[in-house]
């Protein structure tokens, strides 16, 4: 009987340790969504990595980056954005204009989206609570 109790106790301890490791996120994950291919964006990605490095984040050491490339096919962007959301990234970097920003925005309402470049503010403008009159100016928030 003692042998069974020992095996049961060891099994429970191993399962508890495994569950705790599964719940802990070891490093933040950035989702990178682009309308183009890696080759065309090599200098931009290098600058992005350098900017992260300047602030203390080094890819593979204390931050992970999940890259998704549409390779010029805008039809692929919604699926790529949904894949990033499914991987529970902490933030989505949308690069390549309005299409990537809208795909990311349609895929999630909880993950922050940062866009690089100009997404064409006129296309993103929506009449909602996020657009409020402030004198002669309007404030537009991509939520």
Secondary structure as UniProt FT lines:
FT   HELIX           2..23
FT   STRAND          28..34
FT   TURN            38..41
FT   HELIX           42..54
FT   TURN            55..56
FT   TURN            60..62
FT   STRAND          63..69
FT   TURN            71..72
FT   HELIX           74..76
FT   HELIX           77..86
FT   TURN            87..88
FT   STRAND          91..95
FT   HELIX           98..107
FT   STRAND          112..116
FT   HELIX           121..124
FT   TURN            129..130
FT   STRAND          132..134
FT   TURN            135..136
FT   STRAND          137..139
//
